[in-house]
């Protein structure tokens, strides 16, 4: 499979060969789903908490003696059976992250890029850089490349000025090829990658 390479003015300057067995195969939507669910779970803050009988306010004194009153035995007013008592087995702060096999992550990223290729939503450029770190410059660059709206820009080593220029653009992300995830590719309307980044991805996903 051969893809066109364009410059930052969206003019064709060459072509690059990509392997069909990497980006031209069947799009495995199951792997993509697993990767997105994992990424969403890892992004959860998990700061929810309820007060158990040790944390709720109230005295720890035994309200009445154990036997002889005719009433039910009770140890403290903070027990979960009473009003304003502690919560039993309530949610506590925890991490929702879990281990996902690396083969699944690679397969999901491979499938996500293959889907963008089939949709014609992948743009290969010779370089991604701007002369000055201004948002206006980045907007003009993305407009020339047809990457308006949600877009992910991929380079081996992101340009420092371009990183500053796109950080205020909603829906636009600039990531290194080694840190690209399937979730970022799936969420973007357009993927813009440099030739060197695409070659690195092809090596890693082969």
C-alpha positions in Angstrom: 0.0 0.0 0.0 1.3 3.4 -1.0 0.4 6.7 0.7 1.0 10.2 -0.5 3.3 12.5 1.4 2.4 16.2 1.5 4.2 19.2 2.9 2.7 21.7 5.3 1.0 23.5 2.3 -0.8 20.2 1.5 1.1 19.8 -1.7 2.3 16.3 -2.7 6.0 15.9 -2.3 6.4 12.1 -2.4 5.1 8.7 -1.4 5.6 6.1 1.3 5.1 2.4 1.3 3.3 0.9 4.2 2.9 -2.8 4.9 -0.5 -4.4 4.1 -0.1 -6.9 6.8 0.2 -4.1 9.4 -2.3 -1.5 8.2 -4.2 -3.2 5.5 -5.7 -6.2 7.3 -9.1 -6.7 9.0 -10.0 -4.0 11.5 -10.4 -5.8 14.8 -13.1 -3.8 16.6 -13.0 -6.0 19.7 -9.4 -5.0 20.4 -10.2 -1.4 19.9 -13.1 -1.7 22.4 -10.9 -3.4 25.0 -8.3 -0.7 24.7 -10.8 2.2 25.0 -12.4 0.6 28.0 -9.0 0.1 29.6 -8.0 3.7 28.9 -11.3 5.0 30.3 -10.9 2.9 33.5 -7.4 4.1 34.0 -8.5 7.8 33.6 -11.0 7.5 36.4 -10.0 9.4 39.5 -11.6 6.9 42.0 -11.8 9.5 44.8 -15.3 8.5 46.0 -15.6 7.6 49.7 -18.2 7.0 52.4 -17.8 7.0 56.1 -17.8 3.7 57.9 -18.5 3.3 61.7 -14.9 4.3 62.4 -15.1 7.6 60.6 -18.6 8.8 61.3 -19.0 11.3 64.1 -20.5 10.2 67.4 -19.6 8.7 70.7 -18.1 5.3 71.2 -19.7 4.8 74.5 -22.1 1.8 75.0 -25.6 3.4 75.2 -26.9 0.9 77.8 -25.7 -2.2 79.5 -25.7 -5.5 77.6 -28.4 -7.3 79.6 -31.4 -6.7 81.7 -33.0 -3.7 80.0 -35.2 -5.7 77.6 -33.9 -3.7 74.7 -31.7 -5.1 71.9 -28.0 -5.2 72.6 -26.0 -2.3 71.0 -22.3 -1.3 71.3 -22.3 2.3 70.1 -24.5 4.8 68.3 -22.3 4.8 65.3 -23.3 1.2 64.3 -24.6 0.8 60.8 -28.1 -0.3 61.9 -28.8 3.1 63.5 -29.7 6.4 61.8 -26.6 8.4 61.1 -24.5 5.3 61.6 -21.6 4.2 59.4 -22.0 2.8 55.9 -21.2 -0.9 55.4 -19.0 -1.8 52.5 -19.4 1.6 50.9 -17.1 2.8 48.1 -13.6 3.8 49.1 -10.8 5.6 47.2 -9.2 3.1 44.7 -7.7 2.9 41.3 -9.7 1.4 38.5 -6.7 0.7 36.3 -5.9 -2.9 35.4 -3.3 -4.7 33.4 -3.9 -5.1 29.7 -1.7 -7.3 27.6 0.7 -5.4 25.4 -0.3 -7.4 22.4 -3.9 -6.2 22.8 -2.7 -2.6 23.0 -0.6 -3.0 19.9 -3.4 -4.8 18.0 -5.9 -2.1 19.0 -3.6 0.7 17.8 -2.9 -1.2 14.6 -6.7 -1.6 14.0 -7.4 2.0 14.8 -4.8 3.3 12.3 -6.1 0.8 9.7 -9.6 2.1 10.1 -8.4 5.7 9.6 -6.6 4.6 6.4 -9.8 3.0 5.1 -11.8 6.2 6.0 -9.2 8.4 4.3 -8.6 10.3 7.5 -4.8 9.8 7.7 -2.6 12.6 6.4 1.1 11.9 6.1 3.3 15.1 6.1 7.1 15.5 5.7 7.4 17.6 8.9 5.3 19.1 11.7 6.7 22.4 12.8 5.7 26.0 13.1 8.0 29.1 12.9 6.5 30.7 16.1 4.6 29.4 19.1 1.2 31.0 18.3 -2.2 29.4 18.3 -3.1 31.3 15.1 -0.1 29.7 13.3 -1.3 26.2 14.4 -4.9 26.9 13.3 -3.6 28.0 9.8 -1.5 24.8 9.6 -4.3 22.5 10.5 -6.7 24.3 8.1 -4.2 23.8 5.2 -4.0 20.1 6.0 -7.7 19.7 6.3 -7.5 18.7 10.0 -10.1 21.0 11.5 -12.0 19.9 14.6 -10.7 16.9 16.6 -7.3 15.9 15.4 -4.2 14.1 16.7 -0.8 15.1 15.5 1.9 12.4 15.6 5.7 13.0 15.5 8.7 11.1 16.8 9.8 14.1 18.8 7.0 16.8 18.9 8.2 20.2 18.0 8.4 22.5 21.1 6.9 25.5 19.4 4.0 23.4 17.9 3.4 21.9 21.3 2.8 25.4 22.7 0.8 26.5 19.7 -1.8 23.7 19.9 -2.2 23.4 23.7 -5.1 25.9 23.7 -6.9 24.3 20.7 -9.8 22.1 22.0 -9.8 18.6 20.5 -6.2 18.8 19.2 -3.5 16.7 20.6 0.2 16.5 19.7 1.8 13.2 20.9 5.0 11.3 20.3 4.7 8.1 18.2 5.9 6.0 21.2 3.0 7.3 23.4 0.2 7.2 20.8 -2.8 5.2 22.0 -5.8 3.6 20.1 -8.2 5.8 22.1 -6.6 9.0 20.8 -6.7 7.7 17.2 -10.3 6.6 17.5 -11.5 9.8 19.1 -9.9 12.0 16.4 -11.6 13.0 13.1 -8.2 13.3 11.4 -4.8 11.8 12.1 -1.8 13.8 10.9 1.5 11.9 11.1 5.0 12.6 9.9 6.8 10.1 7.7 9.3 9.3 10.4 6.5 8.7 13.0 4.6 6.4 10.6 7.8 4.4 10.0 8.3 4.1 13.8 4.7 3.0 14.3 5.1 0.4 11.5 8.2 -1.1 13.1 6.5 -1.2 16.5 3.2 -2.7 15.3 4.7 -5.2 12.9 
